[in-house]
């Protein structure tokens, strides 16, 4: 399987600082590790404090598996799941 880099943007329904604390938590790290996902970057749009970007690296398809298994948990952290936009990048 190929290593993919996924760029995900989405909207928050709450403060970025609160979401970032959860994203950086031990629980989130464990959930990412279960699917071999390595978060590379997360940030907030300077012109829109509700818009977030997250960049991950993982094996092909693993982010989709993670989202399917953890979507309900993610949504409880003020993430607007309907606003997800993702692009997948490879070195091939």
MMTF fields as JSON, N, C-alpha, C and O atoms, coordinates in Angstrom:
{
  "mmtfVersion": "1.0.0",
  "mmtfProducer": "UNKNOWN",
  "numBonds": 367,
  "numAtoms": 368,
  "numGroups": 92,
  "numChains": 1,
  "numModels": 1,
  "chainsPerModel": [1],
  "groupsPerChain": [92],
  "chainIdList": ["A"],
  "bondAtomList": [4, 2, 8, 6, 12, 10, 16, 14, 20, 18, 24, 22, 28, 26, 32, 30, 36, 34, 40, 38, 44, 42, 48, 46, 52, 50, 56, 54, 60, 58, 64, 62, 68, 66, 72, 70, 76, 74, 80, 78, 84, 82, 88, 86, 92, 90, 96, 94, 100, 98, 104, 102, 108, 106, 112, 110, 116, 114, 120, 118, 124, 122, 128, 126, 132, 130, 136, 134, 140, 138, 144, 142, 148, 146, 152, 150, 156, 154, 160, 158, 164, 162, 168, 166, 172, 170, 176, 174, 180, 178, 184, 182, 188, 186, 192, 190, 196, 194, 200, 198, 204, 202, 208, 206, 212, 210, 216, 214, 220, 218, 224, 222, 228, 226, 232, 230, 236, 234, 240, 238, 244, 242, 248, 246, 252, 250, 256, 254, 260, 258, 264, 262, 268, 266, 272, 270, 276, 274, 280, 278, 284, 282, 288, 286, 292, 290, 296, 294, 300, 298, 304, 302, 308, 306, 312, 310, 316, 314, 320, 318, 324, 322, 328, 326, 332, 330, 336, 334, 340, 338, 344, 342, 348, 346, 352, 350, 356, 354, 360, 358, 364, 362],
  "bondOrderList": [1, 1, 1, 1, 1, 1, 1, 1, 1, 1, 1, 1, 1, 1, 1, 1, 1, 1, 1, 1, 1, 1, 1, 1, 1, 1, 1, 1, 1, 1, 1, 1, 1, 1, 1, 1, 1, 1, 1, 1, 1, 1, 1, 1, 1, 1, 1, 1, 1, 1, 1, 1, 1, 1, 1, 1, 1, 1, 1, 1, 1, 1, 1, 1, 1, 1, 1, 1, 1, 1, 1, 1, 1, 1, 1, 1, 1, 1, 1, 1, 1, 1, 1, 1, 1, 1, 1, 1, 1, 1, 1],
  "groupList": [{"groupName": "UNK", "atomNameList": ["N", "CA", "C", "O"], "elementList": ["N", "C", "C", "O"], "formalChargeList": [0, 0, 0, 0], "bondAtomList": [1, 0, 2, 1, 3, 2], "bondOrderList": [1, 1, 2], "singleLetterCode": "X", "chemCompType": "L-PEPTIDE LINKING"}],
  "groupTypeList": [0, 0, 0, 0, 0, 0, 0, 0, 0, 0, 0, 0, 0, 0, 0, 0, 0, 0, 0, 0, 0, 0, 0, 0, 0, 0, 0, 0, 0, 0, 0, 0, 0, 0, 0, 0, 0, 0, 0, 0, 0, 0, 0, 0, 0, 0, 0, 0, 0, 0, 0, 0, 0, 0, 0, 0, 0, 0, 0, 0, 0, 0, 0, 0, 0, 0, 0, 0, 0, 0, 0, 0, 0, 0, 0, 0, 0, 0, 0, 0, 0, 0, 0, 0, 0, 0, 0, 0, 0, 0, 0, 0],
  "groupIdList": [1, 2, 3, 4, 5, 6, 7, 8, 9, 10, 11, 12, 13, 14, 15, 16, 17, 18, 19, 20, 21, 22, 23, 24, 25, 26, 27, 28, 29, 30, 31, 32, 33, 34, 35, 36, 37, 38, 39, 40, 41, 42, 43, 44, 45, 46, 47, 48, 49, 50, 51, 52, 53, 54, 55, 56, 57, 58, 59, 60, 61, 62, 63, 64, 65, 66, 67, 68, 69, 70, 71, 72, 73, 74, 75, 76, 77, 78, 79, 80, 81, 82, 83, 84, 85, 86, 87, 88, 89, 90, 91, 92],
  "secStructList": [7, 7, 3, 3, 3, 3, 3, 3, 3, 3, 3, 3, 1, 1, 7, 2, 2, 2, 2, 2, 2, 2, 2, 6, 1, 2, 2, 2, 2, 2, 2, 2, 2, 2, 6, 6, 7, 3, 3, 3, 3, 3, 3, 3, 3, 6, 6, 3, 3, 3, 3, 3, 3, 3, 3, 3, 3, 3, 3, 6, 6, 2, 2, 2, 2, 2, 2, 2, 2, 2, 2, 2, 2, 2, 2, 6, 6, 6, 3, 3, 3, 3, 3, 3, 3, 3, 3, 3, 3, 7, 7, 7],
  "xCoordList": [0.832, 0.0, 0.874, 1.979, 0.351, 1.077, 0.815, -0.256, 1.823, 1.647, 0.93, 1.309, -0.105, -0.853, -0.701, -0.537, -0.759, -0.871, -2.234, -2.543, -3.036, -4.39, -4.506, -4.101, -5.064, -5.329, -6.84, -7.607, -7.252, -8.676, -8.955, -8.226, -10.014, -10.499, -11.941, -12.678, -12.321, -13.693, -13.971, -13.072, -15.229, -15.678, -15.919, -16.291, -15.696, -15.989, -17.226, -17.516, -17.941, -19.078, -18.707, -19.58, -17.427, -16.936, -15.538, -15.063, -14.875, -13.547, -12.466, -12.483, -11.538, -10.431, -9.594, -9.201, -9.317, -8.472, -9.04, -8.288, -10.35, -10.978, -10.835, -10.497, -11.092, -10.944, -9.487, -9.23, -8.536, -7.112, -6.664, -5.86, -7.169, -6.816, -7.263, -6.553, -8.421, -8.913, -8.081, -7.695, -7.803, -7.022, -5.63, -5.082, -5.058, -3.71, -3.699, -2.633, -4.852, -4.961, -4.415, -4.253, -4.14, -3.687, -4.734, -4.394, -6.007, -7.066, -7.052, -7.144, -6.938, -6.888, -5.635, -5.686, -4.514, -3.285, -3.454, -2.99, -4.108, -4.355, -5.279, -5.049, -6.314, -7.245, -6.541, -6.758, -5.706, -4.941, -4.002, -3.913, -3.308, -2.332, -2.979, -2.356, -4.22, -4.926, -5.034, -5.121, -5.028, -5.186, -3.901, -3.909, -2.81, -1.532, -1.494, -0.768, -2.275, -2.367, -1.391, -1.368, -0.589, 0.378, -0.052, 0.106, -0.589, -0.911, 0.373, 1.325, 0.399, 1.567, 1.37, 2.317, 0.14, -0.13, -1.612, -2.447, -1.928, -3.309, -3.241, -2.372, -4.174, -4.17, -5.534, -6.455, -5.627, -6.88, -6.642, -5.576, -7.625, -7.561, -7.522, -8.384, -6.53, -6.395, -7.593, -7.935, -8.222, -9.348, -10.711, -11.733, -10.727, -11.981, -11.693, -11.268, -11.918, -11.556, -12.379, -12.136, -13.332, -14.108, -13.606, -14.073, -12.66, -12.166, -10.817, -9.889, -10.734, -9.566, -8.98, -9.699, -7.661, -6.969, -6.217, -5.628, -6.244, -5.483, -4.788, -5.399, -3.506, -2.743, -2.253, -1.628, -2.55, -2.174, -1.362, -1.47, -0.557, 0.032, -0.424, -0.567, -0.654, -1.204, -1.131, -0.855, -1.383, -1.485, -2.787, -3.766, -2.782, -3.946, -5.212, -5.257, -6.228, -7.529, -7.705, -8.83, -6.613, -6.724, -7.463, -8.12, -7.368, -8.107, -9.611, -10.378, -10.033, -11.459, -11.954, -13.057, -11.143, -11.508, -11.598, -12.518, -10.645, -10.646, -11.905, -12.559, -12.239, -13.424, -14.704, -15.613, -14.786, -15.971, -16.129, -17.246, -15.033, -15.087, -15.221, -15.749, -14.751, -14.684, -15.5, -15.397, -16.296, -17.064, -17.977, -18.072, -18.646, -19.539, -18.752, -19.185, -17.598, -16.745, -16.24, -16.234, -15.817, -15.315, -16.413, -16.164, -17.618, -18.732, -19.084, -19.642, -18.777, -19.094, -18.137, -18.296, -17.15, -16.16, -16.338, -15.365, -17.591, -17.948, -17.443, -17.254, -17.222, -16.806, -18.058, -18.906, -18.17, -19.274, -18.889, -18.183, -19.361, -18.973, -19.443, -18.879, -20.465, -20.947, -20.014, -20.135, -19.082, -18.194, -16.855, -15.986, -16.676, -15.405, -15.097, -15.947, -13.869, -13.346, -11.947, -11.103, -11.691, -10.366, -9.777, -10.482, -8.462, -7.713, -6.604, -6.068, -6.262, -5.272, -4.086, -4.249, -2.888, -1.644, -0.714, -0.648, 0.002, 0.987, 2.297, 2.336, 3.349, 4.665, 4.893, 5.943, 3.924, 4.067, 3.938, 4.031],
  "yCoordList": [-1.189, 0.0, 1.25, 1.266, 2.272, 3.542, 4.409, 4.364, 5.198, 6.212, 7.397, 7.867, 7.87, 9.025, 10.177, 9.967, 11.369, 12.567, 13.163, 13.466, 13.327, 13.824, 15.212, 15.44, 16.129, 17.487, 17.6, 17.429, 17.886, 17.974, 19.37, 19.879, 19.988, 21.241, 21.033, 20.234, 21.768, 21.683, 22.892, 23.66, 23.04, 24.142, 23.641, 22.489, 24.535, 24.271, 25.053, 26.12, 24.512, 25.21, 25.768, 26.208, 25.756, 26.261, 26.827, 26.943, 27.179, 27.785, 26.794, 25.621, 27.291, 26.481, 25.949, 24.782, 26.774, 26.361, 25.131, 24.241, 25.081, 23.923, 22.682, 21.607, 22.829, 21.702, 21.23, 20.027, 22.16, 21.809, 21.041, 20.115, 21.408, 20.689, 19.232, 18.34, 18.992, 17.62, 16.894, 15.742, 17.561, 16.952, 16.563, 15.551, 17.343, 17.099, 16.168, 15.884, 15.699, 14.905, 13.484, 12.993, 12.847, 11.454, 10.549, 9.627, 10.812, 9.981, 10.066, 9.044, 11.276, 11.425, 10.758, 10.133, 10.896, 10.246, 8.732, 8.099, 8.156, 6.705, 6.304, 5.291, 7.089, 6.78, 6.863, 6.013, 7.874, 7.971, 6.777, 6.183, 6.427, 5.335, 3.999, 3.167, 3.785, 2.546, 2.339, 1.202, 3.417, 3.337, 3.732, 3.92, 3.859, 4.197, 5.596, 5.853, 6.5, 7.871, 8.757, 8.769, 9.495, 10.42, 11.851, 12.292, 12.578, 13.988, 14.781, 14.668, 15.58, 16.389, 17.857, 18.543, 18.335, 19.753, 19.946, 19.238, 20.912, 21.375, 22.871, 23.344, 23.601, 25.046, 25.633, 24.944, 26.929, 27.649, 28.753, 29.369, 28.993, 30.031, 31.409, 31.727, 32.213, 33.54, 34.44, 35.31, 34.233, 35.092, 34.505, 35.18, 33.243, 32.597, 31.673, 30.536, 32.14, 31.352, 30.083, 29.333, 29.833, 28.595, 27.55, 26.411, 27.913, 26.986, 26.404, 27.134, 25.072, 24.337, 23.522, 23.062, 23.351, 22.451, 21.423, 21.752, 20.167, 19.097, 18.323, 17.994, 18.037, 17.25, 15.996, 16.077, 14.826, 13.532, 12.738, 12.973, 11.806, 10.774, 9.427, 9.219, 8.501, 7.193, 6.279, 6.714, 5.014, 4.06, 4.32, 4.809, 3.998, 4.205, 3.642, 2.476, 4.482, 4.075, 4.142, 4.04, 4.311, 4.266, 5.466, 5.329, 6.632, 7.769, 7.549, 7.895, 6.987, 6.694, 5.709, 5.862, 4.706, 3.743, 4.446, 4.188, 5.33, 6.086, 6.943, 6.956, 7.659, 8.521, 7.716, 8.142, 6.566, 5.717, 5.228, 5.167, 4.885, 4.356, 5.449, 5.197, 6.659, 7.714, 8.958, 9.961, 8.921, 10.087, 10.645, 11.861, 9.768, 10.23, 10.926, 11.953, 10.369, 10.969, 12.336, 13.298, 12.414, 13.673, 14.736, 15.884, 14.35, 15.301, 15.874, 16.969, 15.172, 15.681, 16.79, 17.358, 17.102, 18.137, 19.373, 19.997, 19.714, 20.923, 20.933, 22.002, 19.759, 19.659, 19.529, 18.673, 20.382, 20.296, 19.251, 19.552, 18.018, 16.906, 17.118, 16.525, 17.95, 18.184, 19.105, 19.227, 19.752, 20.695, 20.072, 20.766, 18.775, 18.114, 18.228, 17.974, 18.614, 18.631, 18.042, 18.552, 16.977, 16.37, 16.123, 15.857, 16.224, 15.878, 14.941, 15.052, 14.011, 12.991, 13.173, 13.364, 13.108, 13.36, 12.164, 11.58, 11.798, 10.729, 11.193, 12.18, 10.47, 10.781, 10.012, 10.153, 9.203, 8.404, 9.266, 8.767],
  "zCoordList": [0.0, 0.0, 0.0, 0.543, -0.615, -0.713, 0.506, 1.112, 0.846, 1.889, 1.255, 0.182, 1.931, 1.455, 2.446, 3.648, 1.926, 2.742, 2.435, 1.283, 3.459, 3.284, 3.899, 5.039, 3.124, 3.584, 3.771, 2.823, 4.99, 5.322, 5.849, 6.7, 5.341, 5.904, 6.343, 5.766, 7.374, 7.883, 8.756, 9.097, 9.106, 9.959, 11.381, 11.603, 12.325, 13.727, 14.147, 13.607, 15.108, 15.71, 17.076, 17.823, 17.406, 18.68, 18.5, 17.37, 19.588, 19.518, 19.065, 19.438, 18.261, 17.781, 18.941, 18.928, 19.935, 21.058, 21.77, 22.166, 21.931, 22.572, 21.699, 22.195, 20.399, 19.489, 19.46, 19.512, 19.377, 19.296, 20.538, 20.431, 21.702, 22.925, 22.852, 23.316, 22.279, 22.113, 21.056, 21.256, 19.931, 18.856, 19.345, 18.905, 20.236, 20.754, 21.971, 22.517, 22.392, 23.618, 23.443, 22.327, 24.574, 24.558, 23.917, 23.176, 24.203, 23.618, 22.09, 21.41, 21.552, 20.096, 19.524, 18.465, 20.229, 19.768, 19.697, 18.749, 20.685, 20.696, 19.552, 18.891, 19.319, 18.225, 16.87, 16.005, 16.684, 15.432, 15.287, 14.212, 16.356, 16.311, 15.96, 15.301, 16.391, 16.066, 14.56, 14.097, 13.799, 12.341, 11.617, 10.4, 12.349, 11.734, 11.147, 10.187, 11.724, 11.208, 11.974, 13.204, 11.217, 11.808, 11.478, 10.34, 12.454, 12.211, 11.979, 12.752, 10.919, 10.589, 10.939, 11.325, 10.804, 11.015, 11.258, 10.694, 12.103, 12.265, 12.544, 13.276, 11.948, 12.119, 11.809, 11.372, 12.051, 11.847, 10.82, 10.794, 9.993, 8.962, 9.633, 10.452, 9.289, 9.904, 9.601, 10.401, 8.459, 8.097, 8.48, 8.36, 8.943, 9.333, 10.523, 10.322, 11.752, 12.933, 13.126, 14.071, 12.263, 12.334, 11.339, 11.364, 10.461, 9.434, 9.862, 10.21, 9.827, 10.295, 9.15, 8.263, 9.186, 8.267, 9.101, 10.131, 8.643, 9.271, 8.155, 7.138, 8.36, 7.393, 8.114, 9.172, 7.518, 8.089, 7.066, 5.862, 7.545, 6.693, 7.211, 8.416, 6.262, 6.619, 5.41, 4.292, 5.657, 4.563, 3.797, 4.362, 2.546, 1.681, 2.332, 2.727, 2.435, 2.945, 4.451, 4.941, 5.202, 6.66, 7.256, 8.288, 6.628, 7.162, 7.01, 7.909, 5.902, 5.724, 6.786, 7.311, 7.099, 8.146, 9.504, 10.281, 9.783, 11.028, 11.146, 12.189, 10.07, 10.103, 10.271, 10.984, 9.629, 9.762, 11.202, 11.716, 11.846, 13.208, 14.264, 15.347, 13.966, 14.983, 14.648, 15.354, 13.603, 13.177, 14.259, 14.425, 14.992, 16.056, 17.162, 17.684, 17.518, 18.547, 18.078, 18.846, 16.817, 16.255, 16.283, 16.65, 15.897, 15.826, 17.193, 17.262, 18.287, 19.619, 20.048, 21.128, 19.217, 19.543, 18.669, 18.246, 18.407, 17.652, 16.217, 15.637, 15.636, 14.236, 13.376, 13.627, 12.361, 11.401, 10.36, 9.398, 10.563, 9.686, 8.25, 7.33, 8.037, 6.671, 5.89, 4.671, 6.591, 5.917, 5.524, 4.997, 5.773, 5.45, 3.964, 3.11, 3.681, 2.31, 2.39, 3.128, 1.643, 1.733, 0.351, -0.622, 0.313, -0.893, -0.469, 0.634, -1.358, -1.048, -1.995, -3.2, -1.412, -2.142, -1.967, -0.885, -3.025, -2.957, -3.593, -4.328, -3.298, -3.874, -5.168, -5.794, -5.575, -6.816, -8.036, -9.157]
}
